[in-house]
Amino acid sequence: SGAAYMSALITVEAQPKGNVYALALVPRTKATPVTEGTNPVELGRIYFAPGDKADEVKIGVERGAAKPVFATEPLKIGRTYLVVMRYQIIKGDNGNGQDNVYLYVNPATLTAEPNTPSVFFDGANSTGNALKQYGLQGVELRQGTNATVTAPVMYVASVRVADSYTGLFGGSSESETPTLKVSKKSLVCGSVYAGDEY
């Protein structure tokens, strides 16, 4: 039970082709942490889609499938936004698909979580993956381009993760004694590409 929060500053420079998620949380599995050559399920996906106008892009969320819910207010191309995602873990669910996802776009205050999200994904009435008992282990910035969809051209900065809304912005989080656990394994990024290859 509880919640994980992620925030970032984003600027979308060009619309995507199709519905594409570009930011997500990565759960840990019993078998392995994220390693080169593995493809974990991403949860709390922040989606982007072409807007109704050439200077707009839609933003939405999904828990762990491909049926995002989009905010009614689109983003403007070239404008910077603060986005905050809350992944609400439903106690006792054990991965059966009940977790909820909330997204706040340019929240009015950083000292208290807003009462109304810009968009809400209702986990109780949806299908798809949810968090299992091993917790979360990372944040994913995803290009998401393949044969049928093209990711938005965008900048992402100041990515933060906390266990409370105010913890993202310098307030106290639920845990008063922060801990940092470091793995002795080396980080292997493998091949890293910027943009599409032709």
Number of C-alpha atoms within 10 A of each C-alpha: 13 11 16 20 23 23 22 19 17 18 20 22 18 18 22 24 15 16 22 26 27 19 24 24 25 22 22 19 17 9 6 9 15 15 12 11 7 9 9 14 16 24 26 33 25 24 25 27 24 20 18 10 9 11 16 21 22 21 27 27 28 29 32 24 16 15 16 22 19 21 18 11 14 20 20 20 18 15 11 17 17 16 19 26 27 24 25 20 23 20 10 11 15 16 15 16 21 24 28 23 29 22 28 22 20 14 17 10 9 15 13 12 16 13 6 11 18 19 20 21 23 16 22 12 9 17 16 17 20 25 29 18 14 11 14 17 12 14 18 13 12 13 19 15 18 10 5 8 14 18 23 26 14 17 13 16 11 10 15 15 21 20 18 21 26 18 18 21 15 11 13 15 16 14 11 7 7 7 7 5 5 6 7 6 6 6 9 8 8 9 6 6 8 6 10 9 5 3
